Amino acid sequence: MTGGPLFPEAERVLRECARRAARGGGHVAPLAPPLQVAAARLREPLRLAVVGQIKRGKSTLVNALLGEDVAATGQLELTFTVAEFCHGDTRSIRVHCKDGSTKGPLPPDALEGLTARDDAALDKLRLISKVEYAMPSELLRSFRLIDTPGLGSVYHDDARNSLDYLGLDIDEFAGAYTDEEEKAAARRALAAMGRTASDVYADSARQAGEADAMVYLFSGGVGRADHETIRAFLGPAAGRATPLRAFAVLSRCDAYWSAIRDEPGSPDPVTYDPMAKAREIASGYLEKPGIGSMFATIVPVAGIVGIGARLLTATELGLLADLSAAEPRLLARALLDAGKFAAAPELRRIPLPAPERARLITRLGNWGVNQACRYLRDHVGEDELRDRLVADSGVTRLRELIIGHFGNRAAIIKLDRSLQDAMAEIGRCRLSVQAEGRPDPPALTDVATRVDRLLATEHGAAEVAALDAHYRGDLRLTPAQVADLLTVTGEHGPSWAARLGLPGDTAPEELAAAAVRHAATWWATFQDPLLDRATRAAARTIHRSYDLLRQRVCEWPIDEG
């Protein structure tokens, strides 16, 4: 996915359009740089932004996805700075400054000194636009992962919902900071950097707008502030916040375990699964039109468990082993009150002293500690313990979805983004010409014609249109036909075999025969006179997808590369 591009003709046309714009001069010349950027984007990893209101666990989620404690988290969570994680053979940091300059590469431990926790770092922070962190990571070979500072609420007590009403201090982040000390510290940090809550919001909004895809975090359910943020921010985000390019995460789902006392039937806290409750809540929210039309799915995640499992030290594993010797129900009941469990000088029949209990709560949270002790009682080994906890946390599924939903379709998502960006720039250029009462210059007409033709002929753009129509609910397809649409467009992998729903070692002649069968089925569907227009267009696109697969298999029967 990082090589390529998979659409060489699109790259060639966009680069030629950039050269034509540069030669055209006048109003057309400014088109050249964005067209070059659109062409270059086809070769770059997909940009995935983690977005949400502040203090929703974004940095914890980023750490869980990367399996390392690299994104800044803590009581004063805000860094007020965008952090972008990318693949590199060695670890290093580059600091992108607001004046356009870049500093680095710097050693990786420099990242901690670029957070709002250190008053001495504030002078440096005010100059920074973005911090880029390179690290070896299989996930980052396919993605650039962007940790945004945080969106504020666009809802306020006086019901003014305009994005312009983000105000001038931290209070307008919708009460995310409930502790007065914490709120005061955040306010001081903003003031010291000469920034406002609006600036932080704008940084996050800009990064989300520039990303190819996004993950939006809710916490503990979709509150009024989240509804307002989704409606006012994600909706108008250049039409890109569709289920093809976005899904949501219901974060901090381990908190549902502590709420077990409110559940009917007195569930057993030892075996109670808060993620099942979270999945039920997520399904309910996904059925709401204002959310379901934006996100492909909502994934429940307990980020602290996901990252904590990977970071468990030998000492902490030993403490968990000691703790697992306690009577299971007694331990579970004690863990339900995490604050008391961590701070009480003594707990009846619990073998660890307070500092060690607090250490485990900080690492895994109370439900994570309970789960770890359950597995240790079954004599699970260290590696399996880590893997089980990460799977329980929802992070394993989230990674699979990111790779499957976004990664396997990275090429067509980036193609669509590049073409839409090109069209938007052409539209802006036309407006500036029209404002002077002049006709379009020949160079502008030439560039617009070439991009229009590319949109009409590049099949990847048609696949995106079919997927968007499906996720909007515009298509009348059977479940089997939906499965075909998703499979042939890369839901299960970009290889020929994966797009045909066949094993990877399937012989070329069998791949070709399967493509022929699928193409014939979809051609017959396309010919149905009772089909509505949207479904008919999608059927033609899917037929063409299978026909192109047949052609490629026949042309290169041995090597897909």
C-alpha positions as CSV (number, residue, x, y, z in Angstrom):
1,M,0.0,0.0,0.0
2,T,2.9,2.3,0.5
3,G,4.4,1.6,-2.9
4,G,2.7,2.3,-6.1
5,P,0.8,4.1,-7.1
6,L,-1.9,1.6,-8.0
7,F,-3.3,4.2,-10.4
8,P,-0.3,5.3,-12.5
9,E,-2.5,7.0,-15.1
10,A,-4.1,9.2,-12.5
11,E,-0.7,10.2,-11.2
12,R,0.5,10.9,-14.7
13,V,-2.5,13.1,-15.6
14,L,-2.4,15.0,-12.3
15,R,1.3,15.8,-12.8
16,E,0.8,16.8,-16.4
17,C,-2.1,19.1,-15.2
18,A,0.3,20.6,-12.7
19,R,2.8,21.4,-15.4
20,R,0.1,22.8,-17.7
21,A,-1.1,25.0,-14.8
22,A,2.4,26.3,-14.1
23,R,2.9,27.2,-17.8
24,G,-0.5,28.9,-17.9
25,G,0.6,31.6,-15.5
26,G,-1.8,34.2,-14.1
27,H,-4.8,32.9,-12.1
28,V,-4.0,29.3,-13.2
29,A,-0.4,29.1,-11.9
30,P,-1.5,28.7,-8.2
31,L,-3.2,25.4,-9.3
32,A,0.2,23.8,-9.9
33,P,1.3,23.1,-6.3
34,P,-2.0,21.5,-5.1
35,L,-2.1,19.4,-8.2
36,Q,1.4,18.2,-7.5
37,V,0.3,17.4,-3.9
38,A,-2.7,15.5,-5.2
39,A,-0.4,13.4,-7.5
40,A,2.1,12.7,-4.8
41,R,-0.6,11.6,-2.4
42,L,-1.2,8.5,-4.5
43,R,2.2,7.2,-3.4
44,E,2.0,8.1,0.2
45,P,0.6,6.0,3.1
46,L,-3.0,6.7,3.9
47,R,-3.4,9.5,6.5
48,L,-5.7,8.4,9.4
49,A,-6.7,11.0,12.0
50,V,-7.8,10.1,15.5
51,V,-10.4,12.8,16.3
52,G,-12.8,13.5,19.2
53,Q,-13.4,15.9,22.0
54,I,-10.6,16.5,24.5
55,K,-10.0,13.9,27.2
56,R,-11.7,11.1,25.4
57,G,-8.7,8.8,25.4
58,K,-7.3,9.6,21.9
59,S,-3.6,9.4,22.9
60,T,-4.3,6.2,24.9
61,L,-5.9,4.7,21.8
62,V,-3.0,5.7,19.6
63,N,-0.6,4.0,22.0
64,A,-2.8,0.9,22.1
65,L,-2.8,0.7,18.3
66,L,1.0,1.1,18.1
67,G,1.6,-1.2,21.1
68,E,3.9,1.3,22.7
69,D,3.7,4.3,25.1
70,V,4.7,7.0,22.6
71,A,1.8,9.4,22.5
72,A,1.6,11.8,25.5
73,T,-1.1,11.0,28.0
74,G,-1.7,11.9,31.7
75,Q,-3.7,14.0,34.0
76,L,-3.1,17.1,31.9
77,E,-3.6,15.2,28.7
78,L,-3.4,18.1,26.2
79,T,-0.2,18.6,24.3
80,F,-2.0,21.3,22.3
81,T,0.1,20.0,19.4
82,V,-0.6,17.7,16.6
83,A,1.5,14.5,16.7
84,E,1.9,12.5,13.5
85,F,3.3,9.0,13.7
86,C,4.9,7.4,10.6
87,H,7.1,4.5,9.7
88,G,10.9,4.8,10.0
89,D,13.7,2.3,10.2
90,T,15.1,4.2,13.2
91,R,13.3,6.3,15.8
92,S,13.5,10.0,15.4
93,I,11.4,13.2,15.8
94,R,11.0,16.1,13.4
95,V,9.4,19.3,14.7
96,H,7.5,21.3,12.1
97,C,7.3,25.0,13.1
98,K,4.7,27.5,12.2
99,D,7.2,29.6,10.3
100,G,7.6,26.7,7.8
101,S,11.0,25.5,9.2
102,T,11.7,22.0,10.4
103,K,14.0,20.9,13.2
104,G,15.5,17.4,13.4
105,P,15.9,14.6,13.3
106,L,15.9,14.7,17.1
107,P,16.2,11.7,19.5
108,P,12.9,10.1,20.3
109,D,13.0,11.0,24.0
110,A,12.6,14.6,22.9
111,L,8.9,14.0,22.5
112,E,8.2,14.1,26.3
113,G,9.8,17.6,26.5
114,L,7.3,18.8,23.9
115,T,4.2,18.4,26.1
116,A,2.2,20.9,28.2
117,R,3.2,19.1,31.4
118,D,6.5,21.1,31.5
119,D,6.2,24.8,32.0
120,A,9.7,25.3,30.7
121,A,8.6,23.8,27.3
122,L,5.8,26.3,26.7
123,D,8.0,28.8,24.9
124,K,8.9,26.0,22.5
125,L,5.4,24.8,22.1
126,R,4.1,28.1,20.9
127,L,6.3,27.8,17.9
128,I,5.3,24.3,16.9
129,S,2.8,23.4,14.2
130,K,3.3,19.6,14.3
131,V,5.5,16.9,15.8
132,E,6.4,14.0,13.5
133,Y,7.5,10.8,15.2
134,A,9.1,8.1,13.0
135,M,9.3,4.6,14.4
136,P,9.5,1.0,13.1
137,S,5.9,-0.3,12.9
138,E,4.1,-2.7,10.6
139,L,0.9,-0.6,11.0
140,L,2.7,2.6,10.0
141,R,4.0,1.1,6.8
142,S,0.4,1.5,5.6
143,F,-0.8,4.5,7.6
144,R,0.3,7.9,8.9
145,L,-1.5,8.0,12.3
146,I,-2.4,11.5,13.4
147,D,-3.1,12.2,17.1
148,T,-5.1,15.4,17.2
149,P,-5.2,17.7,20.3
150,G,-9.0,17.6,20.6
151,L,-12.2,19.1,19.5
152,G,-14.1,21.3,21.8
153,S,-17.9,21.2,22.1
154,V,-19.9,23.5,19.8
155,Y,-22.7,23.3,22.3
156,H,-23.0,25.9,25.0
157,D,-25.6,26.7,27.6
158,D,-27.0,29.6,25.6
159,A,-27.6,27.3,22.7
160,R,-25.2,29.1,20.3
161,N,-23.9,26.2,18.2
162,S,-21.7,28.1,15.7
163,L,-18.2,26.9,15.1
164,D,-17.2,30.5,15.6
165,Y,-18.3,30.3,19.2
166,L,-15.4,28.4,20.5
167,G,-14.4,31.3,22.7
168,L,-11.1,32.2,24.3
169,D,-10.5,29.8,27.2
170,I,-10.5,26.2,28.2
171,D,-14.0,26.4,29.8
172,E,-15.5,26.1,26.4
173,F,-14.3,22.5,25.9
174,A,-17.7,21.5,27.4
175,G,-16.5,20.7,30.9
176,A,-14.0,18.1,29.8
177,Y,-11.8,19.4,32.7
178,T,-14.0,18.9,35.8
179,D,-11.1,19.3,38.2
180,E,-10.5,23.0,38.9
181,E,-6.7,22.5,39.3
182,E,-6.5,20.6,36.1
183,K,-8.6,23.3,34.3
184,A,-6.4,26.1,35.7
185,A,-3.3,24.2,34.5
186,A,-4.7,23.8,31.0
187,R,-5.7,27.5,31.0
188,R,-2.2,28.6,32.0
189,A,-0.6,26.4,29.4
190,L,-2.8,27.9,26.7
191,A,-2.1,31.4,27.8
192,A,1.6,30.8,28.0
193,M,1.6,29.6,24.4
194,G,-0.5,32.6,23.3
195,R,-3.2,30.1,22.2
196,T,-6.9,29.7,22.7
197,A,-9.4,26.8,22.8
198,S,-10.4,27.9,19.3
199,D,-6.8,27.4,18.1
200,V,-6.7,23.9,19.5
201,Y,-10.1,23.1,17.9
202,A,-8.9,24.6,14.6
203,D,-5.7,22.4,14.6
204,S,-7.8,19.3,15.1
205,A,-10.4,20.2,12.6
206,R,-7.7,21.0,10.0
207,Q,-6.0,17.7,10.5
208,A,-9.2,15.8,10.2
209,G,-10.1,17.8,7.1
210,E,-6.7,16.9,5.5
211,A,-6.8,13.3,6.4
212,D,-7.9,10.5,4.1
213,A,-9.8,8.7,6.8
214,M,-10.7,9.3,10.4
215,V,-11.6,7.5,13.6
216,Y,-13.9,9.5,15.9
217,L,-13.9,8.8,19.6
218,F,-16.9,8.9,21.9
219,S,-16.6,8.2,25.6
220,G,-19.2,6.4,27.7
221,G,-21.9,7.0,25.1
222,V,-22.9,9.8,22.6
223,G,-23.7,12.9,24.6
224,R,-25.2,16.1,23.5
225,A,-21.8,17.6,22.9
226,D,-20.8,14.7,20.7
227,H,-24.0,15.0,18.7
228,E,-23.4,18.7,18.2
229,T,-19.7,18.1,17.2
230,I,-20.6,15.4,14.7
231,R,-23.4,17.5,13.2
232,A,-21.5,20.8,13.0
233,F,-18.0,19.5,12.3
234,L,-18.0,16.1,10.6
235,G,-21.0,16.7,8.4
236,P,-19.6,19.6,6.5
237,A,-16.1,18.2,6.3
238,A,-15.9,18.4,2.5
239,G,-18.4,15.5,2.3
240,R,-15.7,13.1,3.4
241,A,-17.1,11.9,6.7
242,T,-18.9,9.0,5.1
243,P,-18.9,5.4,6.4
244,L,-16.2,4.5,3.8
245,R,-13.8,7.0,5.3
246,A,-14.9,7.0,9.0
247,F,-15.8,4.9,11.8
248,A,-16.2,5.6,15.5
249,V,-14.7,4.2,18.7
250,L,-16.7,4.0,21.9
251,S,-13.7,4.5,24.3
252,R,-13.0,3.7,27.9
253,C,-15.5,0.8,27.9
254,D,-13.9,-0.8,30.9
255,A,-15.9,1.8,32.9
256,Y,-19.0,-0.3,32.3
257,W,-17.5,-2.9,34.6
258,S,-17.6,-0.6,37.6
259,A,-21.2,0.1,36.9
260,I,-22.2,-3.5,37.4
261,R,-23.9,-2.6,40.6
262,D,-26.6,-0.8,38.6
263,E,-27.2,-3.8,36.4
264,P,-30.4,-5.9,37.1
265,G,-30.0,-9.4,38.2
266,S,-26.8,-8.9,40.3
267,P,-24.3,-10.1,37.6
268,D,-21.1,-11.8,38.8
269,P,-18.3,-9.2,38.7
270,V,-15.7,-11.9,38.2
271,T,-17.1,-12.9,34.8
272,Y,-19.1,-9.9,33.8
273,D,-18.0,-8.6,30.4
274,P,-18.3,-4.8,30.1
275,M,-17.4,-5.0,26.4
276,A,-20.7,-6.9,25.7
277,K,-22.6,-4.0,27.3
278,A,-20.5,-1.6,25.2
279,R,-21.3,-3.5,22.0
280,E,-25.0,-3.3,22.9
281,I,-24.8,0.5,23.4
282,A,-22.7,1.0,20.3
283,S,-25.3,-0.9,18.2
284,G,-28.0,1.3,19.5
285,Y,-26.2,4.5,18.6
286,L,-25.3,3.2,15.2
287,E,-29.0,2.8,14.4
288,K,-29.5,6.6,14.8
289,P,-29.5,8.3,11.4
290,G,-27.3,11.1,12.5
291,I,-24.6,8.6,13.4
292,G,-25.2,5.6,11.2
293,S,-24.9,7.8,8.1
294,M,-21.5,9.0,9.1
295,F,-19.8,5.8,10.4
296,A,-19.4,2.3,9.1
297,T,-19.4,0.9,12.6
298,I,-18.7,1.8,16.2
299,V,-16.0,-0.2,17.9
300,P,-16.0,-0.6,21.7
301,V,-12.4,-0.2,23.1
302,A,-10.8,-0.2,26.5
303,G,-7.6,1.5,25.5
304,I,-5.9,1.3,29.0
305,V,-6.2,-2.5,28.9
306,G,-5.0,-2.7,25.3
307,I,-1.8,-0.6,25.9
308,G,-1.3,-1.8,29.5
309,A,-1.2,-5.4,28.5
310,R,1.7,-4.7,26.1
311,L,3.6,-2.6,28.6
312,L,3.3,-5.0,31.6
313,T,6.7,-5.4,33.3
314,A,8.1,-8.5,34.9
315,T,7.5,-6.9,38.3
316,E,3.9,-6.1,37.5
317,L,3.3,-9.7,36.2
318,G,4.6,-10.9,39.5
319,L,2.3,-8.6,41.4
320,L,-0.7,-9.8,39.3
321,A,0.4,-13.4,40.1
322,D,0.3,-12.7,43.8
323,L,-3.0,-10.9,43.5
324,S,-4.6,-13.8,41.6
325,A,-4.2,-15.9,44.7
326,A,-7.0,-13.9,46.4
327,E,-10.5,-15.3,46.5
328,P,-12.0,-14.3,43.0
329,R,-15.2,-12.7,44.2
330,L,-13.6,-10.9,47.1
331,L,-11.0,-9.5,44.7
332,A,-13.6,-8.5,42.1
333,R,-15.7,-6.7,44.7
334,A,-12.7,-4.8,46.0
335,L,-11.7,-3.8,42.4
336,L,-15.1,-2.3,41.6
337,D,-14.1,0.7,43.6
338,A,-10.8,1.5,41.8
339,G,-10.0,4.5,44.0
340,K,-10.3,2.7,47.2
341,F,-8.5,-0.3,45.9
342,A,-5.5,1.8,44.9
343,A,-5.4,4.0,48.0
344,A,-6.7,2.1,51.0
345,P,-3.8,1.3,53.5
346,E,-5.2,-2.2,53.9
347,L,-7.8,-4.4,52.2
348,R,-9.1,-7.5,53.9
349,R,-7.5,-10.7,52.4
350,I,-5.9,-8.8,49.5
351,P,-2.2,-9.5,49.6
352,L,-0.6,-6.4,48.0
353,P,0.1,-3.1,49.8
354,A,-1.5,0.1,48.4
355,P,1.5,1.4,46.3
356,E,1.6,-1.9,44.4
357,R,-2.2,-2.0,44.0
358,A,-2.1,1.6,42.7
359,R,0.6,0.6,40.2
360,L,-1.6,-2.2,38.7
361,I,-4.7,0.1,38.5
362,T,-2.6,2.7,36.7
363,R,-1.3,0.1,34.3
364,L,-4.5,-1.9,33.5
365,G,-7.5,-0.2,35.2
366,N,-9.7,-2.2,37.5
367,W,-11.4,-4.4,35.0
368,G,-8.0,-5.2,33.3
369,V,-6.6,-6.3,36.6
370,N,-9.6,-8.5,37.2
371,Q,-9.2,-10.1,33.8
372,A,-5.5,-10.6,34.2
373,C,-6.1,-12.4,37.5
374,R,-8.7,-14.6,35.9
375,Y,-6.3,-15.7,33.2
376,L,-3.5,-16.3,35.6
377,R,-5.7,-18.6,37.7
378,D,-6.0,-20.7,34.5
379,H,-2.1,-20.8,34.3
380,V,-2.0,-18.8,31.1
381,G,1.5,-17.9,29.9
382,E,2.9,-14.4,29.7
383,D,2.5,-14.0,25.9
384,E,-1.0,-15.5,25.8
385,L,-2.0,-13.3,28.8
386,R,-1.0,-10.2,26.8
387,D,-2.7,-11.3,23.7
388,R,-5.9,-12.2,25.5
389,L,-6.1,-8.8,27.3
390,V,-5.4,-6.9,24.0
391,A,-8.2,-8.9,22.3
392,D,-10.5,-8.3,25.3
393,S,-9.8,-4.6,25.1
394,G,-11.2,-4.4,21.5
395,V,-7.8,-3.2,20.2
396,T,-7.2,-6.3,18.2
397,R,-10.5,-6.0,16.4
398,L,-9.9,-2.2,15.9
399,R,-6.5,-2.9,14.2
400,E,-8.1,-5.5,12.0
401,L,-10.9,-3.1,11.0
402,I,-8.4,-0.3,10.3
403,I,-6.3,-2.6,8.1
404,G,-9.3,-4.2,6.4
405,H,-11.7,-1.2,6.0
406,F,-9.2,1.5,5.4
407,G,-5.9,-0.2,4.6
408,N,-7.1,-2.6,1.9
409,R,-8.9,0.2,0.2
410,A,-6.1,2.8,0.7
411,A,-5.5,3.1,-3.0
412,I,-9.1,4.0,-4.0
413,I,-9.6,6.2,-0.9
414,K,-6.5,8.2,-1.8
415,L,-7.5,8.3,-5.5
416,D,-10.9,9.7,-4.6
417,R,-9.3,12.2,-2.2
418,S,-6.8,13.4,-4.8
419,L,-9.4,13.8,-7.5
420,Q,-11.8,15.6,-5.2
421,D,-9.0,18.0,-4.0
422,A,-8.1,18.7,-7.6
423,M,-11.7,19.5,-8.5
424,A,-12.0,21.8,-5.5
425,E,-8.9,23.7,-6.4
426,I,-10.1,24.1,-10.0
427,G,-13.4,25.4,-8.7
428,R,-11.6,28.0,-6.5
429,C,-9.5,29.0,-9.5
430,R,-12.7,29.5,-11.6
431,L,-14.3,31.6,-8.9
432,S,-11.3,34.0,-8.8
433,V,-11.4,34.3,-12.6
434,Q,-15.2,34.9,-12.6
435,A,-14.8,37.5,-9.9
436,E,-13.0,39.6,-12.4
437,G,-15.6,39.1,-15.1
438,R,-13.3,37.2,-17.4
439,P,-13.7,33.9,-19.3
440,D,-11.8,30.8,-18.2
441,P,-8.2,30.9,-19.5
442,P,-7.4,28.0,-22.0
443,A,-5.0,26.4,-19.5
444,L,-7.7,26.3,-16.9
445,T,-10.2,24.7,-19.3
446,D,-7.6,22.2,-20.4
447,V,-6.8,21.2,-16.8
448,A,-10.5,20.9,-15.8
449,T,-11.2,18.8,-18.9
450,R,-8.4,16.4,-18.1
451,V,-9.4,16.0,-14.5
452,D,-13.1,15.5,-15.5
453,R,-12.1,12.9,-17.9
454,L,-10.0,11.1,-15.3
455,L,-13.0,11.1,-12.9
456,A,-15.1,9.6,-15.6
457,T,-12.7,6.9,-16.7
458,E,-10.7,5.9,-13.6
459,H,-12.5,2.8,-12.4
460,G,-11.3,3.3,-8.8
461,A,-13.4,6.5,-8.6
462,A,-16.5,4.4,-9.7
463,E,-15.8,1.9,-7.0
464,V,-15.7,4.6,-4.4
465,A,-19.0,6.0,-5.7
466,A,-20.6,2.5,-5.4
467,L,-19.3,2.0,-1.9
468,D,-20.5,5.5,-0.8
469,A,-24.0,4.6,-2.2
470,H,-24.0,1.4,-0.3
471,Y,-23.0,3.0,3.0
472,R,-25.6,5.7,2.5
473,G,-28.3,3.0,2.1
474,D,-29.1,4.0,-1.5
475,L,-28.6,0.5,-3.0
476,R,-31.2,-2.3,-3.2
477,L,-28.9,-5.3,-2.9
478,T,-29.3,-8.7,-1.3
479,P,-26.9,-9.7,1.5
480,A,-25.0,-11.9,-1.0
481,Q,-24.7,-9.0,-3.4
482,V,-23.5,-6.6,-0.7
483,A,-20.8,-9.2,0.2
484,D,-19.8,-9.3,-3.4
485,L,-19.5,-5.5,-3.5
486,L,-17.4,-5.3,-0.4
487,T,-15.2,-8.2,-1.4
488,V,-14.4,-7.1,-4.9
489,T,-13.5,-3.6,-3.7
490,G,-11.0,-4.9,-1.2
491,E,-12.7,-5.4,2.1
492,H,-10.7,-8.6,2.7
493,G,-7.5,-7.7,0.9
494,P,-6.3,-6.1,-2.3
495,S,-4.9,-9.2,-4.0
496,W,-6.8,-10.8,-6.9
497,A,-7.7,-13.9,-4.8
498,A,-8.9,-11.8,-1.9
499,R,-11.1,-9.7,-4.2
500,L,-12.6,-12.8,-5.6
501,G,-13.2,-14.3,-2.2
502,L,-10.8,-17.2,-2.9
503,P,-7.7,-18.7,-1.1
504,G,-4.4,-17.0,-1.8
505,D,-3.0,-20.1,-3.5
506,T,-5.8,-20.4,-6.0
507,A,-4.5,-21.1,-9.5
508,P,-4.7,-18.3,-12.1
509,E,-7.1,-20.2,-14.4
510,E,-9.4,-20.7,-11.4
511,L,-9.2,-17.0,-10.6
512,A,-10.0,-16.1,-14.2
513,A,-13.0,-18.5,-14.2
514,A,-14.4,-17.1,-11.0
515,A,-14.0,-13.5,-12.3
516,V,-15.9,-14.5,-15.5
517,R,-18.8,-16.1,-13.4
518,H,-19.1,-13.0,-11.2
519,A,-18.9,-10.6,-14.1
520,A,-21.7,-12.5,-15.9
521,T,-23.9,-12.5,-12.8
522,W,-23.5,-8.8,-12.3
523,W,-24.1,-8.1,-16.0
524,A,-27.4,-9.9,-15.8
525,T,-28.2,-7.8,-12.7
526,F,-27.3,-4.6,-14.6
527,Q,-29.7,-5.6,-17.4
528,D,-32.7,-5.9,-14.9
529,P,-35.1,-3.2,-16.1
530,L,-36.7,-2.9,-12.6
531,L,-33.5,-1.7,-11.0
532,D,-33.4,1.8,-9.6
533,R,-30.8,4.1,-11.1
534,A,-28.3,4.0,-8.1
535,T,-28.4,0.2,-7.9
536,R,-28.1,-0.1,-11.7
537,A,-25.0,2.1,-11.7
538,A,-23.4,0.1,-8.9
539,A,-24.2,-3.2,-10.7
540,R,-22.4,-1.9,-13.8
541,T,-19.4,-0.8,-11.6
542,I,-19.2,-4.2,-9.9
543,H,-19.4,-6.0,-13.3
544,R,-16.5,-3.8,-14.5
545,S,-14.5,-4.6,-11.4
546,Y,-14.8,-8.4,-12.1
547,D,-14.1,-7.9,-15.8
548,L,-10.9,-5.9,-15.0
549,L,-9.8,-8.7,-12.6
550,R,-10.3,-11.2,-15.4
551,Q,-8.2,-9.2,-17.8
552,R,-5.4,-8.8,-15.2
553,V,-5.3,-12.5,-14.3
554,C,-5.2,-13.4,-18.0
555,E,-2.5,-10.9,-18.8
556,W,-0.3,-11.8,-15.8
557,P,-1.2,-15.4,-14.9
558,I,1.8,-16.1,-12.7
559,D,2.8,-12.9,-10.9
560,E,0.3,-10.5,-9.5
561,G,3.0,-7.9,-9.0
